[in-house]
Amino acid sequence: MPPKKSFLLRIDPKLYEVLEKWSADEFRSVNAQIEYILRNAAGKAGRLPKKETAQILNEDKK
């Protein structure tokens, strides 16, 4: 797997609290939860390769 890109994200503290709770509920780190949400949105918007989009849509059905 290629190395991940790092960048600074400024986010509203209340939204971060929501993400913390959500990520804890799904046993992920906040970083992994944000990446999961963004990957799902990109897949559903047709912005990822078809193979990745199919994997995302199949995960949503589980």
PDB file of N, CA, C and O in Angstrom:
ATOM      1  N   MET A   1       0.847  -1.172   0.000  1.00  0.00           N
ATOM      2  CA  MET A   1       0.000   0.000   0.000  1.00  0.00           C
ATOM      3  C   MET A   1       0.893   1.236   0.000  1.00  0.00           C
ATOM      4  O   MET A   1       1.846   1.308   0.775  1.00  0.00           O
ATOM      5  N   PRO A   2       0.596   2.205  -0.858  1.00  0.00           N
ATOM      6  CA  PRO A   2       1.403   3.420  -0.875  1.00  0.00           C
ATOM      7  C   PRO A   2       1.223   4.203   0.433  1.00  0.00           C
ATOM      8  O   PRO A   2       0.205   4.058   1.111  1.00  0.00           O
ATOM      9  N   PRO A   3       2.204   5.022   0.779  1.00  0.00           N
ATOM     10  CA  PRO A   3       2.081   5.802   2.015  1.00  0.00           C
ATOM     11  C   PRO A   3       0.892   6.755   1.928  1.00  0.00           C
ATOM     12  O   PRO A   3       0.521   7.214   0.848  1.00  0.00           O
ATOM     13  N   LYS A   4       0.317   7.037   3.069  1.00  0.00           N
ATOM     14  CA  LYS A   4      -0.836   7.941   3.116  1.00  0.00           C
ATOM     15  C   LYS A   4      -0.370   9.385   3.106  1.00  0.00           C
ATOM     16  O   LYS A   4       0.703   9.709   3.616  1.00  0.00           O
ATOM     17  N   LYS A   5      -1.177  10.238   2.529  1.00  0.00           N
ATOM     18  CA  LYS A   5      -0.912  11.672   2.468  1.00  0.00           C
ATOM     19  C   LYS A   5      -1.351  12.304   3.781  1.00  0.00           C
ATOM     20  O   LYS A   5      -2.474  12.075   4.232  1.00  0.00           O
ATOM     21  N   SER A   6      -0.492  13.087   4.391  1.00  0.00           N
ATOM     22  CA  SER A   6      -0.827  13.816   5.616  1.00  0.00           C
ATOM     23  C   SER A   6      -1.165  15.255   5.278  1.00  0.00           C
ATOM     24  O   SER A   6      -0.548  15.860   4.401  1.00  0.00           O
ATOM     25  N   PHE A   7      -2.162  15.807   5.987  1.00  0.00           N
ATOM     26  CA  PHE A   7      -2.489  17.216   5.825  1.00  0.00           C
ATOM     27  C   PHE A   7      -3.215  17.696   7.077  1.00  0.00           C
ATOM     28  O   PHE A   7      -3.769  16.899   7.834  1.00  0.00           O
ATOM     29  N   LEU A   8      -3.202  18.981   7.277  1.00  0.00           N
ATOM     30  CA  LEU A   8      -3.849  19.589   8.431  1.00  0.00           C
ATOM     31  C   LEU A   8      -5.327  19.801   8.117  1.00  0.00           C
ATOM     32  O   LEU A   8      -5.674  20.280   7.037  1.00  0.00           O
ATOM     33  N   LEU A   9      -6.188  19.449   9.052  1.00  0.00           N
ATOM     34  CA  LEU A   9      -7.626  19.652   8.888  1.00  0.00           C
ATOM     35  C   LEU A   9      -8.125  20.500  10.043  1.00  0.00           C
ATOM     36  O   LEU A   9      -7.981  20.127  11.207  1.00  0.00           O
ATOM     37  N   ARG A  10      -8.700  21.618   9.721  1.00  0.00           N
ATOM     38  CA  ARG A  10      -9.314  22.461  10.751  1.00  0.00           C
ATOM     39  C   ARG A  10     -10.793  22.130  10.756  1.00  0.00           C
ATOM     40  O   ARG A  10     -11.447  22.141   9.713  1.00  0.00           O
ATOM     41  N   ILE A  11     -11.318  21.833  11.941  1.00  0.00           N
ATOM     42  CA  ILE A  11     -12.697  21.377  12.030  1.00  0.00           C
ATOM     43  C   ILE A  11     -13.351  21.951  13.279  1.00  0.00           C
ATOM     44  O   ILE A  11     -12.700  22.136  14.308  1.00  0.00           O
ATOM     45  N   ASP A  12     -14.621  22.225  13.178  1.00  0.00           N
ATOM     46  CA  ASP A  12     -15.392  22.758  14.302  1.00  0.00           C
ATOM     47  C   ASP A  12     -15.320  21.765  15.474  1.00  0.00           C
ATOM     48  O   ASP A  12     -15.513  20.567  15.269  1.00  0.00           O
ATOM     49  N   PRO A  13     -15.050  22.233  16.675  1.00  0.00           N
ATOM     50  CA  PRO A  13     -14.924  21.332  17.825  1.00  0.00           C
ATOM     51  C   PRO A  13     -16.169  20.478  18.070  1.00  0.00           C
ATOM     52  O   PRO A  13     -16.052  19.318  18.466  1.00  0.00           O
ATOM     53  N   LYS A  14     -17.345  21.031  17.843  1.00  0.00           N
ATOM     54  CA  LYS A  14     -18.567  20.248  18.056  1.00  0.00           C
ATOM     55  C   LYS A  14     -18.687  19.122  17.033  1.00  0.00           C
ATOM     56  O   LYS A  14     -19.125  18.023  17.371  1.00  0.00           O
ATOM     57  N   LEU A  15     -18.304  19.387  15.792  1.00  0.00           N
ATOM     58  CA  LEU A  15     -18.309  18.347  14.776  1.00  0.00           C
ATOM     59  C   LEU A  15     -17.278  17.277  15.130  1.00  0.00           C
ATOM     60  O   LEU A  15     -17.523  16.088  14.926  1.00  0.00           O
ATOM     61  N   TYR A  16     -16.140  17.690  15.653  1.00  0.00           N
ATOM     62  CA  TYR A  16     -15.123  16.718  16.054  1.00  0.00           C
ATOM     63  C   TYR A  16     -15.654  15.803  17.158  1.00  0.00           C
ATOM     64  O   TYR A  16     -15.378  14.603  17.158  1.00  0.00           O
ATOM     65  N   GLU A  17     -16.409  16.364  18.092  1.00  0.00           N
ATOM     66  CA  GLU A  17     -17.004  15.552  19.155  1.00  0.00           C
ATOM     67  C   GLU A  17     -17.955  14.501  18.563  1.00  0.00           C
ATOM     68  O   GLU A  17     -17.977  13.353  19.006  1.00  0.00           O
ATOM     69  N   VAL A  18     -18.732  14.905  17.568  1.00  0.00           N
ATOM     70  CA  VAL A  18     -19.635  13.973  16.891  1.00  0.00           C
ATOM     71  C   VAL A  18     -18.827  12.856  16.234  1.00  0.00           C
ATOM     72  O   VAL A  18     -19.179  11.681  16.339  1.00  0.00           O
ATOM     73  N   LEU A  19     -17.742  13.231  15.557  1.00  0.00           N
ATOM     74  CA  LEU A  19     -16.895  12.242  14.895  1.00  0.00           C
ATOM     75  C   LEU A  19     -16.233  11.303  15.903  1.00  0.00           C
ATOM     76  O   LEU A  19     -16.089  10.109  15.639  1.00  0.00           O
ATOM     77  N   GLU A  20     -15.832  11.839  17.052  1.00  0.00           N
ATOM     78  CA  GLU A  20     -15.235  10.996  18.093  1.00  0.00           C
ATOM     79  C   GLU A  20     -16.221   9.931  18.562  1.00  0.00           C
ATOM     80  O   GLU A  20     -15.865   8.758  18.681  1.00  0.00           O
ATOM     81  N   LYS A  21     -17.446  10.337  18.824  1.00  0.00           N
ATOM     82  CA  LYS A  21     -18.469   9.395  19.280  1.00  0.00           C
ATOM     83  C   LYS A  21     -18.775   8.374  18.196  1.00  0.00           C
ATOM     84  O   LYS A  21     -18.833   7.174  18.464  1.00  0.00           O
ATOM     85  N   TRP A  22     -18.967   8.847  16.981  1.00  0.00           N
ATOM     86  CA  TRP A  22     -19.282   7.967  15.853  1.00  0.00           C
ATOM     87  C   TRP A  22     -18.168   6.949  15.644  1.00  0.00           C
ATOM     88  O   TRP A  22     -18.430   5.758  15.471  1.00  0.00           O
ATOM     89  N   SER A  23     -16.928   7.420  15.660  1.00  0.00           N
ATOM     90  CA  SER A  23     -15.804   6.508  15.440  1.00  0.00           C
ATOM     91  C   SER A  23     -15.697   5.486  16.573  1.00  0.00           C
ATOM     92  O   SER A  23     -15.396   4.319  16.322  1.00  0.00           O
ATOM     93  N   ALA A  24     -15.936   5.902  17.794  1.00  0.00           N
ATOM     94  CA  ALA A  24     -15.906   4.972  18.920  1.00  0.00           C
ATOM     95  C   ALA A  24     -17.004   3.918  18.774  1.00  0.00           C
ATOM     96  O   ALA A  24     -16.781   2.744  19.069  1.00  0.00           O
ATOM     97  N   ASP A  25     -18.182   4.331  18.321  1.00  0.00           N
ATOM     98  CA  ASP A  25     -19.295   3.398  18.115  1.00  0.00           C
ATOM     99  C   ASP A  25     -18.957   2.335  17.071  1.00  0.00           C
ATOM    100  O   ASP A  25     -19.467   1.216  17.134  1.00  0.00           O
ATOM    101  N   GLU A  26     -18.106   2.682  16.121  1.00  0.00           N
ATOM    102  CA  GLU A  26     -17.745   1.758  15.040  1.00  0.00           C
ATOM    103  C   GLU A  26     -16.330   1.196  15.196  1.00  0.00           C
ATOM    104  O   GLU A  26     -15.788   0.589  14.273  1.00  0.00           O
ATOM    105  N   PHE A  27     -15.742   1.404  16.373  1.00  0.00           N
ATOM    106  CA  PHE A  27     -14.419   0.863  16.704  1.00  0.00           C
ATOM    107  C   PHE A  27     -13.341   1.294  15.707  1.00  0.00           C
ATOM    108  O   PHE A  27     -12.526   0.482  15.270  1.00  0.00           O
ATOM    109  N   ARG A  28     -13.349   2.578  15.358  1.00  0.00           N
ATOM    110  CA  ARG A  28     -12.338   3.158  14.476  1.00  0.00           C
ATOM    111  C   ARG A  28     -11.727   4.370  15.170  1.00  0.00           C
ATOM    112  O   ARG A  28     -12.304   4.929  16.103  1.00  0.00           O
ATOM    113  N   SER A  29     -10.554   4.761  14.696  1.00  0.00           N
ATOM    114  CA  SER A  29      -9.995   6.038  15.141  1.00  0.00           C
ATOM    115  C   SER A  29     -10.764   7.147  14.419  1.00  0.00           C
ATOM    116  O   SER A  29     -11.452   6.892  13.431  1.00  0.00           O
ATOM    117  N   VAL A  30     -10.644   8.360  14.913  1.00  0.00           N
ATOM    118  CA  VAL A  30     -11.306   9.486  14.246  1.00  0.00           C
ATOM    119  C   VAL A  30     -10.748   9.626  12.832  1.00  0.00           C
ATOM    120  O   VAL A  30     -11.503   9.859  11.888  1.00  0.00           O
ATOM    121  N   ASN A  31      -9.444   9.486  12.680  1.00  0.00           N
ATOM    122  CA  ASN A  31      -8.827   9.591  11.359  1.00  0.00           C
ATOM    123  C   ASN A  31      -9.406   8.545  10.399  1.00  0.00           C
ATOM    124  O   ASN A  31      -9.768   8.865   9.267  1.00  0.00           O
ATOM    125  N   ALA A  32      -9.489   7.292  10.864  1.00  0.00           N
ATOM    126  CA  ALA A  32     -10.035   6.224  10.018  1.00  0.00           C
ATOM    127  C   ALA A  32     -11.503   6.477   9.697  1.00  0.00           C
ATOM    128  O   ALA A  32     -11.958   6.168   8.595  1.00  0.00           O
ATOM    129  N   GLN A  33     -12.244   7.031  10.643  1.00  0.00           N
ATOM    130  CA  GLN A  33     -13.665   7.317  10.416  1.00  0.00           C
ATOM    131  C   GLN A  33     -13.831   8.408   9.355  1.00  0.00           C
ATOM    132  O   GLN A  33     -14.692   8.299   8.481  1.00  0.00           O
ATOM    133  N   ILE A  34     -13.022   9.443   9.430  1.00  0.00           N
ATOM    134  CA  ILE A  34     -13.084  10.510   8.428  1.00  0.00           C
ATOM    135  C   ILE A  34     -12.747   9.944   7.055  1.00  0.00           C
ATOM    136  O   ILE A  34     -13.423  10.255   6.075  1.00  0.00           O
ATOM    137  N   GLU A  35     -11.706   9.114   6.976  1.00  0.00           N
ATOM    138  CA  GLU A  35     -11.333   8.512   5.699  1.00  0.00           C
ATOM    139  C   GLU A  35     -12.451   7.616   5.180  1.00  0.00           C
ATOM    140  O   GLU A  35     -12.737   7.623   3.983  1.00  0.00           O
ATOM    141  N   TYR A  36     -13.088   6.846   6.058  1.00  0.00           N
ATOM    142  CA  TYR A  36     -14.205   5.983   5.679  1.00  0.00           C
ATOM    143  C   TYR A  36     -15.367   6.808   5.109  1.00  0.00           C
ATOM    144  O   TYR A  36     -15.927   6.461   4.069  1.00  0.00           O
ATOM    145  N   ILE A  37     -15.720   7.885   5.787  1.00  0.00           N
ATOM    146  CA  ILE A  37     -16.816   8.746   5.335  1.00  0.00           C
ATOM    147  C   ILE A  37     -16.488   9.369   3.974  1.00  0.00           C
ATOM    148  O   ILE A  37     -17.331   9.394   3.078  1.00  0.00           O
ATOM    149  N   LEU A  38     -15.261   9.870   3.828  1.00  0.00           N
ATOM    150  CA  LEU A  38     -14.859  10.497   2.568  1.00  0.00           C
ATOM    151  C   LEU A  38     -14.809   9.482   1.421  1.00  0.00           C
ATOM    152  O   LEU A  38     -15.226   9.784   0.303  1.00  0.00           O
ATOM    153  N   ARG A  39     -14.295   8.272   1.704  1.00  0.00           N
ATOM    154  CA  ARG A  39     -14.231   7.237   0.674  1.00  0.00           C
ATOM    155  C   ARG A  39     -15.638   6.836   0.221  1.00  0.00           C
ATOM    156  O   ARG A  39     -15.880   6.659  -0.973  1.00  0.00           O
ATOM    157  N   ASN A  40     -16.565   6.693   1.174  1.00  0.00           N
ATOM    158  CA  ASN A  40     -17.948   6.384   0.816  1.00  0.00           C
ATOM    159  C   ASN A  40     -18.558   7.485  -0.046  1.00  0.00           C
ATOM    160  O   ASN A  40     -19.203   7.198  -1.055  1.00  0.00           O
ATOM    161  N   ALA A  41     -18.361   8.721   0.340  1.00  0.00           N
ATOM    162  CA  ALA A  41     -18.916   9.837  -0.421  1.00  0.00           C
ATOM    163  C   ALA A  41     -18.316   9.894  -1.825  1.00  0.00           C
ATOM    164  O   ALA A  41     -19.034  10.117  -2.800  1.00  0.00           O
ATOM    165  N   ALA A  42     -17.016   9.696  -1.927  1.00  0.00           N
ATOM    166  CA  ALA A  42     -16.349   9.719  -3.237  1.00  0.00           C
ATOM    167  C   ALA A  42     -16.828   8.568  -4.114  1.00  0.00           C
ATOM    168  O   ALA A  42     -17.015   8.739  -5.319  1.00  0.00           O
ATOM    169  N   GLY A  43     -17.026   7.400  -3.515  1.00  0.00           N
ATOM    170  CA  GLY A  43     -17.514   6.256  -4.274  1.00  0.00           C
ATOM    171  C   GLY A  43     -18.926   6.465  -4.777  1.00  0.00           C
ATOM    172  O   GLY A  43     -19.223   6.190  -5.940  1.00  0.00           O
ATOM    173  N   LYS A  44     -19.793   6.948  -3.912  1.00  0.00           N
ATOM    174  CA  LYS A  44     -21.183   7.178  -4.296  1.00  0.00           C
ATOM    175  C   LYS A  44     -21.317   8.289  -5.326  1.00  0.00           C
ATOM    176  O   LYS A  44     -22.269   8.307  -6.107  1.00  0.00           O
ATOM    177  N   ALA A  45     -20.358   9.218  -5.328  1.00  0.00           N
ATOM    178  CA  ALA A  45     -20.368  10.307  -6.305  1.00  0.00           C
ATOM    179  C   ALA A  45     -19.707   9.901  -7.618  1.00  0.00           C
ATOM    180  O   ALA A  45     -19.648  10.694  -8.559  1.00  0.00           O
ATOM    181  N   GLY A  46     -19.208   8.657  -7.682  1.00  0.00           N
ATOM    182  CA  GLY A  46     -18.567   8.187  -8.907  1.00  0.00           C
ATOM    183  C   GLY A  46     -17.180   8.757  -9.130  1.00  0.00           C
ATOM    184  O   GLY A  46     -16.720   8.840 -10.269  1.00  0.00           O
ATOM    185  N   ARG A  47     -16.512   9.148  -8.065  1.00  0.00           N
ATOM    186  CA  ARG A  47     -15.180   9.760  -8.162  1.00  0.00           C
ATOM    187  C   ARG A  47     -14.038   8.770  -7.981  1.00  0.00           C
ATOM    188  O   ARG A  47     -12.874   9.135  -8.147  1.00  0.00           O
ATOM    189  N   LEU A  48     -14.355   7.523  -7.642  1.00  0.00           N
ATOM    190  CA  LEU A  48     -13.335   6.488  -7.473  1.00  0.00           C
ATOM    191  C   LEU A  48     -13.424   5.507  -8.635  1.00  0.00           C
ATOM    192  O   LEU A  48     -14.446   5.442  -9.318  1.00  0.00           O
ATOM    193  N   PRO A  49     -12.355   4.741  -8.861  1.00  0.00           N
ATOM    194  CA  PRO A  49     -12.433   3.689  -9.885  1.00  0.00           C
ATOM    195  C   PRO A  49     -13.597   2.745  -9.591  1.00  0.00           C
ATOM    196  O   PRO A  49     -13.975   2.562  -8.434  1.00  0.00           O
ATOM    197  N   LYS A  50     -14.158   2.150 -10.632  1.00  0.00           N
ATOM    198  CA  LYS A  50     -15.342   1.302 -10.494  1.00  0.00           C
ATOM    199  C   LYS A  50     -15.137   0.170  -9.497  1.00  0.00           C
ATOM    200  O   LYS A  50     -16.051  -0.167  -8.746  1.00  0.00           O
ATOM    201  N   LYS A  51     -13.939  -0.422  -9.484  1.00  0.00           N
ATOM    202  CA  LYS A  51     -13.661  -1.532  -8.575  1.00  0.00           C
ATOM    203  C   LYS A  51     -13.815  -1.078  -7.120  1.00  0.00           C
ATOM    204  O   LYS A  51     -14.448  -1.763  -6.317  1.00  0.00           O
ATOM    205  N   GLU A  52     -13.237   0.072  -6.786  1.00  0.00           N
ATOM    206  CA  GLU A  52     -13.336   0.581  -5.417  1.00  0.00           C
ATOM    207  C   GLU A  52     -14.774   0.951  -5.079  1.00  0.00           C
ATOM    208  O   GLU A  52     -15.234   0.700  -3.965  1.00  0.00           O
ATOM    209  N   THR A  53     -15.481   1.544  -6.028  1.00  0.00           N
ATOM    210  CA  THR A  53     -16.868   1.930  -5.799  1.00  0.00           C
ATOM    211  C   THR A  53     -17.719   0.696  -5.521  1.00  0.00           C
ATOM    212  O   THR A  53     -18.566   0.716  -4.628  1.00  0.00           O
ATOM    213  N   ALA A  54     -17.500  -0.378  -6.280  1.00  0.00           N
ATOM    214  CA  ALA A  54     -18.252  -1.616  -6.067  1.00  0.00           C
ATOM    215  C   ALA A  54     -17.984  -2.172  -4.672  1.00  0.00           C
ATOM    216  O   ALA A  54     -18.908  -2.643  -4.010  1.00  0.00           O
ATOM    217  N   GLN A  55     -16.738  -2.124  -4.219  1.00  0.00           N
ATOM    218  CA  GLN A  55     -16.403  -2.609  -2.880  1.00  0.00           C
ATOM    219  C   GLN A  55     -17.130  -1.795  -1.813  1.00  0.00           C
ATOM    220  O   GLN A  55     -17.643  -2.352  -0.842  1.00  0.00           O
ATOM    221  N   ILE A  56     -17.173  -0.487  -1.993  1.00  0.00           N
ATOM    222  CA  ILE A  56     -17.832   0.391  -1.025  1.00  0.00           C
ATOM    223  C   ILE A  56     -19.327   0.096  -0.981  1.00  0.00           C
ATOM    224  O   ILE A  56     -19.911  -0.022   0.096  1.00  0.00           O
ATOM    225  N   LEU A  57     -19.931  -0.020  -2.135  1.00  0.00           N
ATOM    226  CA  LEU A  57     -21.371  -0.284  -2.180  1.00  0.00           C
ATOM    227  C   LEU A  57     -21.700  -1.644  -1.586  1.00  0.00           C
ATOM    228  O   LEU A  57     -22.741  -1.798  -0.948  1.00  0.00           O
ATOM    229  N   ASN A  58     -20.838  -2.630  -1.779  1.00  0.00           N
ATOM    230  CA  ASN A  58     -21.049  -3.947  -1.172  1.00  0.00           C
ATOM    231  C   ASN A  58     -20.908  -3.901   0.333  1.00  0.00           C
ATOM    232  O   ASN A  58     -21.625  -4.611   1.038  1.00  0.00           O
ATOM    233  N   GLU A  59     -19.999  -3.083   0.845  1.00  0.00           N
ATOM    234  CA  GLU A  59     -19.833  -2.937   2.295  1.00  0.00           C
ATOM    235  C   GLU A  59     -21.075  -2.310   2.906  1.00  0.00           C
ATOM    236  O   GLU A  59     -21.477  -2.676   4.011  1.00  0.00           O
ATOM    237  N   ASP A  60     -21.687  -1.369   2.198  1.00  0.00           N
ATOM    238  CA  ASP A  60     -22.879  -0.704   2.720  1.00  0.00           C
ATOM    239  C   ASP A  60     -24.055  -1.660   2.855  1.00  0.00           C
ATOM    240  O   ASP A  60     -24.942  -1.433   3.679  1.00  0.00           O
ATOM    241  N   LYS A  61     -24.078  -2.716   2.067  1.00  0.00           N
ATOM    242  CA  LYS A  61     -25.182  -3.678   2.109  1.00  0.00           C
ATOM    243  C   LYS A  61     -25.083  -4.621   3.286  1.00  0.00           C
ATOM    244  O   LYS A  61     -26.072  -5.261   3.644  1.00  0.00           O
ATOM    245  N   LYS A  62     -23.907  -4.725   3.902  1.00  0.00           N
ATOM    246  CA  LYS A  62     -23.701  -5.652   5.028  1.00  0.00           C
ATOM    247  C   LYS A  62     -24.350  -5.150   6.284  1.00  0.00           C
ATOM    248  O   LYS A  62     -24.274  -5.806   7.322  1.00  0.00           O
TER     249      LYS A  62
END
